Amino acid sequence: MSISAFARTLDQELVALARGVTYECPCCGEFVLHDGADVRCPECALSLPGLLAGAGTGLQLRLQAG
């Protein structure tokens, strides 16, 4: 079994944060805190105001039960 490197771009990291898939700060790697629609890192003071405001899953289901 070999270990392969896994690297994401900043855009991919921000999208993952906005979707709620990751809770890791793109600057320092510590966990971020969610304050309503804002995301902030208590370790390095990174602040992304309104990042979660328009974030959605992008998944739309048009099914109706019954």
Beta strands, then each sheet from edge to edge (+ up, - down):
strand 1: 33-35
strand 2: 38-40
strand 3: 47-48
sheet 1: 1+ 2- 3+
end
